Structures are given as C-alpha cells and as structure tokens.
Amino acid sequence: MEELAGDSRAADPPSLPDDLLVEILLRLPPEPIYLFRASFVSKHWRCLVHDARFLRRFRELHGRTPPVLGFFHPRGPPLFVPTSSGFAFSTATISCQDDCWLYDCRHGRALLDSYRTGTLLVLDLMTGDERYVPLPAQALGNMELNGAVLCAAGHADHTDCHSCPFLVAFVFSHQVDSVTSACLYSSETGAWGEIASIHAPYCLIATKPAALIGNILYWLLENTSILEFDKDKNSLDFVEEVPRDYDQIIIMPTEDGLLGFAGVDGFCLHLWSKVAGIDGVVTWTRIRVIDMEKLLAPEAVAACVVGRYGVDPIGYAEDADVIFVDVYPSFYMIHLKSLKIEEVPAKRICSHIFPYASFYAPGIMSGGGDDQDELLNSN
C-alpha cells in the first residue's frame, strides 16, 4: 500500500486542455507574484504565461489598472517600500541605492540621479533593466533640479511599457539668474534635444512629483505656481498659482484628463481641477470632497487629533488612480474610484513619495538568485 501511495504521489497530475488552463490563469490576482510562480510550474506553463496575447487579455480582464506594489522615497533608506506581498523587489538590485535621489516613477520605470556616477539612471523594477543617461551639460552647476520619465511609444495604454523606448524630461532652475530650463532625452536617439527656457523670478523648481497629462508635463514651483512643459512643442509656460489653502498639495490628472491637485483640510481630502466657467474663464474649482474620517479607523483619527498631527497627501499613482495620504503614524492608500482604503505600515521620511504600479512582465528579476527565491517563497 505504501508503495502504491508513493507511486501515486510521484505521478504527474492529469493535464488540462490549454484553452481551459489559460482561462484559469487569466483569473489569477493581478499582483505579479501569481503569474511569476505559475511560470515556474513547467516550461509549458511559462510559454502560456509569457504569450503576448495572454498578457494582453490578463491586463484587459483586470481593467487595465495595474496593482500598486509599493513606493519610492526620494532618498532612502529605505529607498523602496513594498505595499503588497505580491512583489518582493529588493533595492539591492539598484546599483546606486546609497547615493541617489529619485525624481519620478511612471509607466513601469523610475528616474534617479546617481551622485556616484554623475548621471541619471532609468530603472525598470520589474525586469531589473538599468539605463544610464548623461546629465544635460546646461544643468551642471548651482541648480535646482527635477525630472520625469515616460514611455515614448504612441499608445494610450501604458500598462506594458517595459520593452518600449522611453523619454526623460529634465528641468532645472538657475539660482542666480532666475531662468528655468527644460529639455528632453530620447532613448532611441541617445541624445538630449534643444533647451527651452523661461524667466521665472523668485520661483525655482520644487523637488515634488510631476504630473503628465497628454503631451504636457507639469511641475510645482516653490511659490506654488505650476510650470508647464509641452514636450511636443518644446516650450515652457506657467499655470495659474494654486489656492494657498493647504499645508501641502500634490498635482495630478483628474478623471476627465485635466490638470488637478489634491489637498487636505482637517480630515477632508479636496480634489481640484482647472474648469472653464460660463464666461469661458478657466479657474481652479473644487470638484470633489472625500471625508476620510468615515474611511479611517476611529483610533487613527483619535491619534491625529490628540497628537495634533496634520494629514497630508503625499503621492498619486497615475496608472492605478490611487492617492497616498499620510495619517500619523501610517500611510494610507485611497482608491479614488471605489474609496477602498488600505493602511501601509510605513513612516514618512520625506514630504512626498513616488508610487509604483505594474502588472507582471516576462523577465521579472532576471538576475535570479536571492531575489528570485524571495519572490517564489513570499506569502
């Protein structure tokens, strides 16, 4: 009997038809760990999971909304904080983690300034791919710096940009002559484009996250005005100063694809947008108020009230439509469509963060080793 039982355990399970197996795999949760583990079951499963048509259907089935897997601090440690057990990325794979500043995270890539090499680093967290980009010569010296990384492909769906070319937009303010400039780097040409400049007295570029709306990038300035960089026209302009009603704001696209921002008053999260009135004049208009006191646990609200801690928006995941809010002593993720709220047990070490969202991509943790073992064995 024991021998028969042993033979039964050693036997391979009966195989399923590919079309049925694919339907089962499509219904796995969106976090990358599930498809990653499935790809290690067998070579046949790996072929199914890595098929481009399967991955496209997988993203569509999950509403083309990638899961938020964690966030970057502008400077660590820790540089990266996971928010999901479905992603066990280790910052040990980042070659400049101890001497870098993070500017942006978008379309599956992060943009860092490596002090050690004196260059920019474009990092794909999912595949571990690193691309070094030289700083524009005009940005060297006594400057305030910021930047953004974005997919260069002409598609509207940016849930699978790992193999696409990328652009880096870099903006820098001279602290002496009050001139702010910007330029664009293309991974396809390997070169920076022409410099666009604008006179900006008393308003240097702030080191806060950018917002991408269509072909235009927006950055906050230190006087709460907003700088606009049209990457197609290679031109700079200013946007009307935002209302000074909040201790901290983050700029972000609205649901309608317009420029907006978020601020918190008490426990009320206010979402604003640029809206045209009856007279055609475009002004800042508050379009939504979310009462976070109804979403948060009573003890979280009480801790803030007793300790007199402020509540601030600190980051926005454009691809996932999730806003991060600092409610001492934790972070919270608020899904703006469903109002689902999730606590992230992490302490703020900077005034803002850069969320990272992504679906699974073939080649994840291609270096293998400890990172790969960690992914396979994580809960």
Secondary structure, 3 states (H helix, E strand, C coil): CHHHHHHHHHCCCCCCCHHHHHHHHHCCCCCHHHHHHHCCCCHHHHHHHHCHHHHHHHHHHCCCCCCEEEEECCCCCCCEEECCCCCCCCHHHCCCCCCEEEEEEECCEEEEEECCCCEEEEEECCCCCEEEEECCHHHCCCEEEEEEEEECCCCCCCCCCCCCCEEEEEEEEECCCCEEEEEEEECCCCEECCCEEEECCCCCECCCCCEEECCEEEEEECCCCEEEEECCCCEEEEECCCCCCCCCEEEEECCCCCEEEEEEECCEEEEEEEEECCCCCEEEEEEEEEEHHHCCCHHHHHHHHHHCCCEEEEEEECCCCEEEEEECCEEEEEECCCCCEEEECCCCCCCCCEEEECCCCCCCCCCCHHHHHHHHHCC
